[in-house]
């Protein structure tokens, strides 16, 4: 029997907040004194897209709110797992970038 994914009981809201925080930390890490560089701009763009997506889809709403992604995916475990995996990968990649 396969092991359960690490994110199984973690709400989408928490994983979304972690991904936003990881990108924010990466942005602070990549900011250069000489001005904007391409990596800094790419991180800022990714963070903006994530925040826009999270706001539009309710990923940062309390999990018991009918507006939340957690609430709406409660009967779709496969999609819920895919979303959680993507958010975990995003946060992990951002954390690797910080080094």
VENGIPE-V959562 format. One record per helix or strand of 3 or more residues. SS is the DSSP state (~ for helix, > for strand). FROM is the first residue (numbers start at 1). TO is the last residue. If there is no record, write none. Layout:
BEGIN
SS_FROM_TO, SS_FROM_TO
END
This chain:
BEGIN
~_12_30, ~_38_57, ~_69_72, ~_77_98
END
